[in-house]
C-alpha cells in the first residue's frame, strides 16, 4: 500500500512508500470557490466546495499535453474506497473497518465521502485558473472546486513516481482537516 496524507491545516502532502517510509513531504492546498461563510461551523461539503476529510483511493495519473490552465500538466483522480479495496486492505492487515470509518495507517477517518456529498471524483492537480502564470514550476496556489492543488513541479514529480507504483499496490489518499483560505 502506498499512502498519501493531505494535512490541509498545514498545507502539506506526505507521501509514504509501500514499506511505510516517508518518500516526500510536498506543499499541497486548495479551498473551494464558495459555499462556506467562514462562521467556524462545518463546511457544506459537496460540488464546488471542499472535499470532506476521509480515506479515498487514488487512480492512475493522467498527463496532459499541452497542459490545461485549470489543471496544469495532469491530474490524479481521487475516488471513494470501494468494498473490494477495503476488503483487500483489511485482509492484508492494512485497514480496520468499523461502520463508515476505517483505521488506515494509524489514521481513523470516514470512507465513502464523495458519494455521500454527490461528487463522483475530485483530482489532485497543479495549474491555476486565477494564477498569473499557471504553468510555472511554482505557480500561485489558487482555489479549486474542492480539489487538492500542488505546485506543478511537485505534481510532476509525484505523478511520475506514482505511475509505476500501481502494479501490485493500492494507493490510499487520506485528507485531514479543512483547507486554509486562499487569496485567489
N, CA, C and O of each residue as an XYZ file, in Angstrom:
736
protein
N       0.843     -1.174      0.000
C       0.000      0.000      0.000
C       0.890      1.239      0.000
O       1.845      1.333      0.772
N       0.570      2.170     -0.861
C       1.164      3.500     -0.880
C       0.151      4.400     -0.179
O      -1.051      4.275     -0.415
N       0.618      5.298      0.673
C      -0.319      6.135      1.420
C       0.089      7.599      1.302
O       1.216      7.965      1.636
N      -0.827      8.429      0.829
C      -0.636      9.870      0.770
C      -1.568     10.497      1.791
O      -2.756     10.176      1.838
N      -1.032     11.385      2.604
C      -1.820     12.037      3.646
C      -1.783     13.542      3.409
O      -0.734     14.176      3.517
N      -2.940     14.101      3.086
C      -3.070     15.545      2.868
C      -3.510     16.170      4.186
O      -4.652     16.009      4.617
N      -2.588     16.883      4.813
C      -2.876     17.585      6.066
C      -3.189     19.029      5.686
O      -2.289     19.864      5.588
N      -4.470     19.314      5.474
C      -4.848     20.618      4.948
C      -4.509     21.790      5.872
O      -4.104     22.836      5.365
N      -4.650     21.679      7.199
C      -4.287     22.833      8.030
C      -2.813     23.240      7.903
O      -2.485     24.413      8.082
N      -1.928     22.297      7.598
C      -0.512     22.639      7.427
C      -0.133     22.759      5.956
O       1.023     23.037      5.637
N      -1.096     22.552      5.052
C      -0.884     22.660      3.603
C       0.236     21.753      3.122
O       1.069     22.154      2.309
N       0.249     20.508      3.639
C       1.273     19.554      3.206
C       0.641     18.259      2.730
O      -0.478     17.909      3.105
N       1.385     17.565      1.900
C       1.022     16.241      1.430
C       2.205     15.338      1.731
O       3.278     15.493      1.148
N       2.007     14.393      2.645
C       3.068     13.442      2.984
C       2.831     12.172      2.195
O       1.719     11.645      2.159
N       3.889     11.686      1.562
C       3.800     10.514      0.695
C       4.647      9.400      1.315
O       5.856      9.544      1.495
N       3.980      8.283      1.636
C       4.649      7.129      2.235
C       4.724      6.000      1.215
O       3.746      5.712      0.525
N       5.891      5.360      1.123
C       6.071      4.274      0.162
C       5.442      2.983      0.689
O       4.840      2.978      1.762
N       5.580      1.901     -0.055
C       4.925      0.642      0.288
C       5.460      0.022      1.582
O       4.819     -0.864      2.147
N       6.617      0.471      2.054
C       7.160     -0.018      3.323
C       6.773      0.881      4.501
O       7.143      0.613      5.644
N       6.028      1.947      4.209
C       5.613      2.879      5.250
C       6.625      3.972      5.525
O       6.472      4.731      6.482
N       7.666      4.065      4.693
C       8.676      5.110      4.850
C       8.241      6.383      4.142
O       7.636      6.332      3.071
N       8.552      7.528      4.746
C       8.219      8.812      4.133
C       9.081      9.019      2.898
O      10.309      9.047      2.985
N       8.426      9.166      1.737
C       9.148      9.419      0.489
C       9.377     10.917      0.311
O      10.490     11.348      0.011
N       8.318     11.711      0.496
C       8.405     13.160      0.311
C       7.333     13.856      1.134
O       6.278     13.287      1.412
N       7.616     15.085      1.516
C       6.595     15.995      2.037
C       6.527     17.154      1.049
O       7.527     17.825      0.795
N       5.348     17.380      0.500
C       5.163     18.368     -0.555
C       4.120     19.402     -0.135
O       3.241     19.114      0.677
N       4.223     20.594     -0.690
C       3.196     21.613     -0.470
C       1.955     21.225     -1.270
O       2.056     20.882     -2.448
N       0.806     21.277     -0.643
C      -0.459     20.990     -1.331
C      -1.574     21.655     -0.548
O      -1.693     21.470      0.663
N      -2.376     22.417     -1.235
C      -3.500     23.067     -0.576
C      -4.564     23.375     -1.601
O      -4.362     23.188     -2.800
N      -5.665     23.834     -1.138
C      -6.738     24.224     -2.034
C      -8.029     24.330     -1.282
O      -8.405     23.415     -0.549
N      -8.705     25.422     -1.449
C     -10.049     25.515     -0.916
C     -10.985     25.698     -2.101
O     -10.543     25.791     -3.246
N     -12.248     25.746     -1.824
C     -13.212     25.786     -2.915
C     -13.701     27.201     -3.167
O     -13.478     28.114     -2.372
N     -14.369     27.350     -4.291
C     -14.809     28.666     -4.744
C     -15.871     29.279     -3.860
O     -16.021     30.501     -3.865
N     -16.595     28.514     -3.122
C     -17.653     29.142     -2.334
C     -18.345     28.173     -1.417
O     -17.788     27.145     -1.032
N     -19.555     28.509     -1.074
C     -20.446     27.688     -0.266
C     -20.071     27.596      1.197
O     -20.603     26.735      1.899
N     -19.178     28.445      1.692
C     -18.862     28.426      3.112
C     -18.732     29.857      3.607
O     -17.985     30.654      3.039
N     -19.463     30.178      4.668
C     -19.475     31.561      5.134
C     -18.393     31.866      6.161
O     -18.310     32.995      6.645
N     -17.557     30.880      6.506
C     -16.448     31.124      7.407
C     -16.859     31.347      8.849
O     -16.093     31.932      9.615
N     -18.049     30.897      9.246
C     -18.531     31.120     10.603
C     -17.928     30.165     11.626
O     -18.296     30.202     12.800
N     -17.015     29.320     11.197
C     -16.392     28.367     12.095
C     -17.116     27.035     12.154
O     -16.596     26.073     12.718
N     -18.300     26.965     11.585
C     -19.047     25.708     11.555
C     -18.530     24.811     10.451
O     -17.651     25.206      9.685
N     -19.064     23.615     10.364
C     -18.608     22.699      9.316
C     -18.981     23.216      7.934
O     -20.056     23.788      7.755
N     -18.117     23.023      6.973
C     -18.432     23.486      5.620
C     -19.489     22.604      4.970
O     -19.664     21.451      5.364
N     -20.177     23.125      4.002
C     -21.172     22.324      3.282
C     -20.489     21.529      2.178
O     -20.538     21.919      1.012
N     -19.860     20.433      2.531
C     -19.127     19.622      1.567
C     -19.993     19.319      0.351
O     -21.215     19.217      0.462
N     -19.363     19.175     -0.802
C     -20.095     18.800     -1.992
C     -19.556     19.509     -3.212
O     -18.447     20.042     -3.196
N     -20.347     19.515     -4.272
C     -19.952     20.109     -5.538
C     -19.574     21.567     -5.337
O     -20.290     22.306     -4.661
N     -18.461     21.987     -5.916
C     -17.935     23.347     -5.823
C     -17.613     23.756     -4.389
O     -17.577     24.947     -4.078
N     -17.384     22.803     -3.535
C     -16.990     23.097     -2.162
C     -15.910     22.106     -1.760
O     -15.509     21.254     -2.553
N     -15.449     22.222     -0.544
C     -14.364     21.375     -0.072
C     -14.718     19.903     -0.145
O     -15.868     19.505      0.037
N     -13.717     19.127     -0.410
C     -13.863     17.683     -0.293
C     -13.823     17.366      1.194
O     -12.965     17.892      1.902
N     -14.708     16.535      1.683
C     -14.694     16.226      3.105
C     -13.450     15.431      3.494
O     -12.897     14.704      2.669
N     -13.007     15.564      4.747
C     -11.906     14.728      5.216
C     -12.311     13.257      5.136
O     -13.494     12.932      5.234
N     -11.346     12.383      4.962
C     -11.633     10.951      4.909
C     -10.570     10.179      4.159
O      -9.564     10.728      3.710
N     -10.829      8.872      4.038
C      -9.951      7.974      3.276
C     -10.522      7.781      1.879
O     -11.723      7.573      1.707
N      -9.640      7.854      0.880
C     -10.015      7.690     -0.520
C      -8.986      6.791     -1.207
O      -8.015      6.356     -0.587
N      -9.207      6.523     -2.468
C      -8.270      5.756     -3.297
C      -7.842      6.662     -4.441
O      -8.653      7.413     -4.984
N      -6.564      6.589     -4.807
C      -6.084      7.369     -5.954
C      -6.082      6.518     -7.206
O      -5.665      5.360     -7.186
N      -6.556      7.108     -8.303
C      -6.469      6.468     -9.604
C      -5.109      6.751    -10.224
O      -4.288      7.459     -9.641
N      -4.879      6.204    -11.386
C      -3.608      6.361    -12.103
C      -3.501      7.793    -12.635
O      -4.481      8.331    -13.151
N      -2.327      8.415    -12.515
C      -2.149      9.782    -13.020
C      -2.463      9.890    -14.509
O      -2.155      8.993    -15.293
N      -3.078     11.003    -14.877
C      -3.363     11.334    -16.277
C      -2.502     12.549    -16.619
O      -2.524     13.544    -15.894
N      -1.750     12.479    -17.706
C      -0.869     13.572    -18.115
C      -1.491     14.321    -19.284
O      -2.085     13.708    -20.171
N      -1.357     15.669    -19.289
C      -1.923     16.497    -20.348
C      -0.817     17.105    -21.193
O       0.151     17.656    -20.669
N      -0.971     17.000    -22.497
C      -0.062     17.668    -23.424
C      -0.902     18.200    -24.574
O      -1.390     17.426    -25.399
N      -1.072     19.495    -24.635
C      -0.487     20.555    -23.813
C      -1.180     20.626    -22.454
O      -2.258     20.061    -22.270
N      -0.547     21.333    -21.491
C      -1.177     21.487    -20.181
C      -2.454     22.317    -20.271
O      -2.687     23.022    -21.253
N      -3.269     22.221    -19.233
C      -4.548     22.935    -19.152
C      -4.441     23.952    -18.017
O      -3.980     23.617    -16.926
N      -4.858     25.175    -18.265
C      -4.711     26.253    -17.283
C      -5.254     25.848    -15.918
O      -4.575     26.039    -14.909
N      -6.456     25.298    -15.866
C      -7.091     24.993    -14.582
C      -6.457     23.812    -13.853
O      -6.520     23.742    -12.625
N      -5.845     22.878    -14.595
C      -5.336     21.637    -14.006
C      -3.815     21.509    -14.058
O      -3.237     20.732    -13.297
N      -3.175     22.239    -14.923
C      -1.729     22.102    -15.066
C      -1.363     20.980    -16.017
O      -1.953     20.846    -17.089
N      -0.390     20.176    -15.626
C       0.191     19.168    -16.510
C      -0.478     17.807    -16.412
O      -0.062     16.856    -17.074
N      -1.514     17.714    -15.586
C      -2.249     16.464    -15.456
C      -3.046     16.444    -14.175
O      -3.141     17.441    -13.458
N      -3.615     15.292    -13.905
C      -4.409     15.139    -12.696
C      -4.339     13.694    -12.224
O      -4.097     12.770    -13.000
N      -4.558     13.534    -10.928
C      -4.623     12.208    -10.328
C      -6.013     12.084     -9.716
O      -6.341     12.819     -8.785
N      -6.835     11.166    -10.222
C      -8.196     11.027     -9.700
C      -8.214     10.573     -8.236
O      -7.475      9.671     -7.843
N      -9.067     11.212     -7.446
C      -9.330     10.825     -6.064
C     -10.727     10.213     -6.067
O     -11.698     10.872     -6.439
N     -10.826      8.962     -5.656
C     -12.068      8.209     -5.744
C     -12.448      7.641     -4.381
O     -11.583      7.463     -3.523
N     -13.720      7.357     -4.175
C     -14.137      6.689     -2.952
C     -13.512      5.298     -2.888
O     -13.269      4.663     -3.914
N     -13.262      4.845     -1.683
C     -12.788      3.470     -1.480
C     -13.952      2.525     -1.725
O     -15.027      2.697     -1.151
N     -13.744      1.535     -2.568
C     -14.797      0.568     -2.841
C     -14.650     -0.629     -1.897
O     -13.613     -0.801     -1.257
N     -15.692     -1.448     -1.818
C     -15.716     -2.594     -0.899
C     -14.573     -3.570     -1.175
O     -13.983     -4.105     -0.236
N     -14.251     -3.812     -2.457
C     -13.168     -4.746     -2.783
C     -11.817     -4.243     -2.286
O     -11.018     -5.017     -1.759
N     -11.563     -2.939     -2.457
C     -10.299     -2.354     -1.994
C     -10.217     -2.409     -0.481
O      -9.169     -2.746      0.070
N     -11.322     -2.079      0.205
C     -11.337     -2.160      1.663
C     -11.094     -3.585      2.144
O     -10.358     -3.802      3.106
N     -11.714     -4.562      1.473
C     -11.509     -5.964      1.845
C     -10.052     -6.372      1.632
O      -9.470     -7.065      2.467
N      -9.469     -5.946      0.524
C      -8.066     -6.250      0.237
C      -7.155     -5.664      1.316
O      -6.247     -6.345      1.791
N      -7.387     -4.413      1.704
C      -6.591     -3.773      2.749
C      -6.791     -4.453      4.105
O      -5.836     -4.658      4.854
N      -8.039     -4.798      4.409
C      -8.333     -5.474      5.676
C      -7.658     -6.834      5.737
O      -7.047     -7.179      6.749
N      -7.761     -7.608      4.665
C      -7.152     -8.942      4.618
C      -5.638     -8.886      4.732
O      -5.016     -9.823      5.232
N      -5.044     -7.796      4.273
C      -3.591     -7.634      4.348
C      -3.152     -7.015      5.682
O      -1.962     -6.798      5.905
N      -4.114     -6.734      6.562
C      -3.790     -6.129      7.850
C      -3.438     -4.658      7.767
O      -2.817     -4.115      8.681
N      -3.833     -4.001      6.671
C      -3.523     -2.579      6.463
C      -4.665     -1.653      6.858
O      -4.483     -0.437      6.921
N      -5.844     -2.219      7.124
C      -7.001     -1.398      7.481
C      -7.900     -2.160      8.441
O      -8.033     -3.381      8.359
N      -8.509     -1.419      9.346
C      -9.536     -1.964     10.227
C     -10.780     -1.111      9.992
O     -10.800      0.084     10.286
N     -11.810     -1.753      9.458
C     -13.041     -1.044      9.117
C     -14.028     -1.179     10.264
O     -14.216     -2.263     10.816
N     -14.654     -0.062     10.612
C     -15.669     -0.043     11.660
C     -16.806      0.855     11.200
O     -16.718      2.078     11.307
N     -17.866      0.256     10.692
C     -19.004      1.028     10.179
C     -18.599      1.856      8.979
O     -18.116      1.317      7.984
N     -18.793      3.178      9.066
C     -18.468      4.056      7.936
C     -17.073      4.666      8.053
O     -16.723      5.571      7.295
N     -16.271      4.168      9.010
C     -14.905      4.665      9.191
C     -13.908      3.525      9.051
O     -14.269      2.348      9.084
N     -12.651      3.902      8.894
C     -11.580      2.912      8.841
C     -10.328      3.495      9.468
O     -10.103      4.705      9.444
N      -9.522      2.611     10.028
C      -8.201      2.983     10.521
C      -7.219      2.492      9.467
O      -7.022      1.289      9.296
N      -6.613      3.427      8.773
C      -5.622      3.117      7.744
C      -4.382      3.930      8.065
O      -4.447      5.154      8.178
N      -3.267      3.260      8.208
C      -2.023      3.955      8.521
C      -2.065      4.662      9.869
O      -1.372      5.659     10.072
N      -2.882      4.145     10.796
C      -2.996      4.764     12.105
C      -3.914      5.971     12.149
O      -4.042      6.615     13.190
N      -4.551      6.284     11.036
C      -5.472      7.424     10.959
C      -6.904      6.917     10.823
O      -7.214      6.173      9.893
N      -7.760      7.310     11.729
C      -9.169      6.928     11.666
C      -9.922      8.038     10.950
O      -9.862      9.202     11.347
N     -10.626      7.667      9.897
C     -11.387      8.643      9.108
C     -12.550      7.942      8.427
O     -12.580      6.717      8.319
N     -13.503      8.738      7.973
C     -14.657      8.194      7.260
C     -14.269      7.714      5.871
O     -13.252      8.130      5.315
N     -15.087      6.839      5.324
C     -14.919      6.344      3.957
C     -16.199      6.653      3.187
O     -17.247      6.876      3.792
N     -16.121      6.669      1.861
C     -17.305      6.903      1.048
C     -17.810      8.326      1.069
O     -19.003      8.564      0.879
N     -16.933      9.264      1.295
C     -17.355     10.653      1.460
C     -17.737     11.356      0.152
O     -18.563     12.268      0.184
N     -17.179     10.975     -0.972
C     -17.533     11.655     -2.230
C     -18.986     11.368     -2.600
O     -19.751     12.291     -2.878
N     -19.364     10.099     -2.602
C     -20.729      9.733     -2.954
C     -21.727     10.348     -1.980
O     -22.811     10.774     -2.380
N     -21.362     10.393     -0.712
C     -22.242     10.958      0.313
C     -22.593     12.406      0.005
O     -23.697     12.858      0.312
N     -21.656     13.140     -0.603
C     -21.871     14.553     -0.915
C     -22.039     14.798     -2.419
O     -21.738     15.883     -2.917
N     -22.523     13.778     -3.134
C     -22.878     13.884     -4.554
C     -21.717     14.296     -5.454
O     -21.904     15.044     -6.413
N     -20.531     13.811     -5.145
C     -19.383     14.042     -6.014
C     -18.929     12.691     -6.536
O     -18.875     11.721     -5.780
N     -18.603     12.616     -7.819
C     -18.118     11.357     -8.369
C     -16.609     11.230     -8.189
O     -16.092     10.123     -8.037
N     -15.907     12.349     -8.205
C     -14.452     12.328     -8.032
C     -13.951     13.754     -7.869
O     -14.633     14.716     -8.224
N     -12.759     13.869     -7.331
C     -12.005     15.112     -7.352
C     -10.638     14.740     -7.899
O     -10.367     13.562     -8.130
N      -9.785     15.707     -8.107
C      -8.467     15.442     -8.681
C      -7.373     16.141     -7.879
O      -7.596     17.218     -7.326
N      -6.205     15.535     -7.817
C      -5.007     16.198     -7.327
C      -4.344     16.761     -8.573
O      -4.060     16.017     -9.512
N      -4.091     18.069     -8.596
C      -3.532     18.670     -9.808
C      -2.765     19.942     -9.483
O      -2.742     20.399     -8.340
N      -2.144     20.499    -10.499
C      -1.430     21.770    -10.393
C      -2.232     22.849    -11.080
O      -3.452     22.919    -10.932
N      -1.542     23.699    -11.839
C      -2.206     24.760    -12.597
C      -2.816     25.827    -11.709
O      -2.414     26.015    -10.560
N      -3.800     26.523    -12.270
C      -4.489     27.562    -11.512
C      -5.124     28.590    -12.416
O      -4.427     29.449    -12.955
N      -6.429     28.524    -12.594
C      -7.128     29.446    -13.490
C      -6.871     30.903    -13.145
O      -6.792     31.733    -14.051
N      -6.738     31.244    -11.866
C      -6.512     32.628    -11.459
C      -5.044     32.953    -11.252
O      -4.709     34.097    -10.945
N      -4.168     31.986    -11.411
C      -2.735     32.221    -11.191
C      -2.168     33.049    -12.343
O      -2.529     32.820    -13.498
N      -1.287     34.008    -12.050
C      -0.692     34.824    -13.110
C       0.080     33.989    -14.136
O       0.064     34.313    -15.324
N       0.745     32.935    -13.704
C       1.484     32.049    -14.605
C       1.220     30.605    -14.177
O       2.020     30.028    -13.441
N       0.105     30.012    -14.631
C      -0.305     28.696    -14.140
C       0.616     27.540    -14.529
O       0.480     26.441    -13.991
N       1.553     27.771    -15.458
C       2.417     26.677    -15.914
C       3.837     26.753    -15.377
O       4.653     25.886    -15.692
N       4.157     27.763    -14.577
C       5.485     27.846    -13.999
C       5.635     26.737    -12.953
O       4.637     26.210    -12.462
N       6.866     26.384    -12.613
C       7.095     25.306    -11.647
C       6.412     25.572    -10.312
O       5.769     24.687     -9.748
N       6.556     26.805     -9.807
C       5.994     27.167     -8.504
C       4.938     28.251     -8.685
O       5.127     29.395     -8.270
N       3.822     27.877     -9.312
C       2.732     28.812     -9.561
C       2.031     29.151     -8.255
O       2.166     28.431     -7.266
N       1.293     30.231     -8.252
C       0.484     30.584     -7.097
C      -0.578     29.500     -6.910
O      -1.211     29.077     -7.877
N      -0.770     29.054     -5.682
C      -1.756     28.008     -5.408
C      -3.115     28.657     -5.169
O      -3.400     29.159     -4.081
N      -3.946     28.635     -6.209
C      -5.258     29.274     -6.169
C      -6.357     28.257     -5.891
O      -6.134     27.048     -5.952
N      -7.531     28.761     -5.587
C      -8.691     27.934     -5.278
C      -9.030     26.969     -6.409
O      -8.681     27.175     -7.571
N      -9.724     25.911     -6.015
C     -10.169     24.892     -6.957
C     -11.671     24.707     -6.780
O     -12.338     25.566     -6.202
N     -12.192     23.624     -7.260
C     -13.585     23.257     -6.985
C     -13.606     22.137     -5.948
O     -14.424     21.220     -6.023
N     -12.698     22.226     -4.985
C     -12.616     21.241     -3.913
C     -11.459     20.275     -4.058
O     -11.288     19.389     -3.220
N     -10.660     20.426     -5.103
C      -9.524     19.524     -5.358
C      -8.266     20.000     -4.638
O      -8.078     21.204     -4.462
N      -7.402     19.072     -4.219
C      -6.089     19.473     -3.708
C      -5.216     19.979     -4.861
O      -5.093     19.310     -5.886
N      -4.614     21.156     -4.693
C      -3.737     21.721     -5.719
C      -2.300     21.682     -5.211
O      -2.028     21.931     -4.037
N      -1.388     21.362     -6.128
C       0.036     21.285     -5.813
C       0.815     22.198     -6.749
O       0.315     22.616     -7.793
N       2.053     22.501     -6.353
C       2.949     23.172     -7.293
C       3.165     22.230     -8.471
O       3.250     21.015     -8.291
N       3.253     22.785     -9.669
C       3.416     21.966    -10.875
C       4.635     21.051    -10.788
O       4.549     19.873    -11.136
N       5.759     21.577    -10.330
C       6.984     20.781    -10.258
C       6.791     19.594     -9.312
O       7.270     18.496     -9.594
N       6.090     19.804     -8.189
C       5.840     18.719     -7.241
C       4.838     17.723     -7.800
O       4.986     16.515     -7.615
N       3.808     18.231     -8.491
C       2.823     17.316     -9.079
C       3.507     16.390    -10.083
O       3.262     15.183    -10.080
N       4.354     16.942    -10.932
C       5.048     16.110    -11.933
C       5.907     15.042    -11.256
O       5.895     13.879    -11.660
N       6.647     15.443    -10.231
C       7.494     14.501     -9.505
C       6.656     13.383     -8.883
O       6.990     12.205     -9.008
N       5.578     13.756     -8.218
C       4.703     12.775     -7.593
C       4.069     11.850     -8.629
O       4.079     10.631     -8.456
N       3.521     12.410     -9.695
C       2.835     11.606    -10.710
C       3.791     10.617    -11.368
O       3.420      9.467    -11.604
N       5.007     11.043    -11.664
C       5.983     10.134    -12.286
C       6.461      9.070    -11.304
O       6.755      7.945    -11.709
N       6.542      9.413    -10.013
C       6.915      8.422     -9.005
C       5.785      7.414     -8.798
O       6.037      6.216     -8.675
N       4.527      7.902     -8.760
C       3.379      7.029     -8.519
C       3.092      6.072     -9.669
O       2.730      4.917     -9.447
N       3.251      6.546    -10.875
C       2.811      5.781    -12.055
C       3.246      4.312    -12.006
O       2.397      3.441    -12.192
N       4.515      3.995    -11.768
C       4.890      2.574    -11.740
C       4.511      1.872    -10.430
O       4.602      0.646    -10.353
N       4.098      2.600     -9.421
C       3.769      2.015     -8.122
C       2.439      1.257     -8.139
O       2.174      0.459     -7.240
N       1.606      1.498     -9.146
C       0.282      0.893     -9.165
C       0.314     -0.609     -9.392
O      -0.650     -1.295     -9.050
N       1.382     -1.136     -9.954
C       1.486     -2.578    -10.145
C       1.606     -3.272     -8.800
O       2.686     -3.289     -8.210
N       0.520     -3.843     -8.308
C       0.549     -4.579     -7.053
C       0.315     -3.744     -5.809
O       0.306     -4.299     -4.710
N       0.128     -2.465     -5.923
C      -0.119     -1.609     -4.765
C      -1.473     -0.929     -4.858
O      -1.928     -0.568     -5.944
N      -2.102     -0.760     -3.723
C      -3.272      0.108     -3.599
C      -2.728      1.454     -3.154
O      -1.875      1.515     -2.268
N      -3.212      2.532     -3.757
C      -2.754      3.867     -3.385
C      -3.898      4.561     -2.648
O      -4.945      4.866     -3.218
N      -3.654      4.800     -1.351
C      -4.653      5.408     -0.476
C      -4.335      6.890     -0.309
O      -3.174      7.285     -0.209
N      -5.374      7.686     -0.283
C      -5.258      9.132     -0.105
C      -6.136      9.513      1.079
O      -7.349      9.304      1.047
N      -5.534     10.066      2.115
C      -6.270     10.462      3.302
C      -6.216     11.973      3.446
O      -5.142     12.572      3.403
N      -7.381     12.585      3.616
C      -7.478     14.027      3.810
C      -7.804     14.287      5.268
O      -8.743     13.714      5.821
N      -7.005     15.171      5.894
C      -7.207     15.540      7.288
C      -7.542     17.024      7.352
O      -6.851     17.838      6.740
N      -8.577     17.382      8.075
C      -8.896     18.781      8.341
C      -9.490     19.536      7.162
O      -9.717     18.983      6.085
N      -9.730     20.807      7.404
C     -10.254     21.693      6.374
C      -9.140     22.578      5.838
O      -8.171     22.850      6.547
N      -9.266     23.032      4.589
C      -8.166     23.787      3.972
C      -8.015     25.186      4.512
O      -8.911     25.746      5.143
N      -6.840     25.731      4.238
C      -6.562     27.129      4.526
C      -7.339     27.982      3.537
O      -7.688     27.502      2.458
N      -7.611     29.209      3.870
C      -8.290     30.103      2.943
C      -7.242     30.713      2.007
O      -6.243     31.275      2.456
N      -7.485     30.594      0.718
C      -6.558     31.111     -0.288
C      -7.041     32.463     -0.772
O      -8.233     32.766     -0.738
N      -6.090     33.273     -1.224
C      -6.424     34.642     -1.627
C      -6.866     34.763     -3.072
O      -7.428     35.792     -3.450
N      -6.637     33.768     -3.879
C      -7.036     33.900     -5.296
C      -7.967     32.790     -5.703
O      -8.402     32.740     -6.853
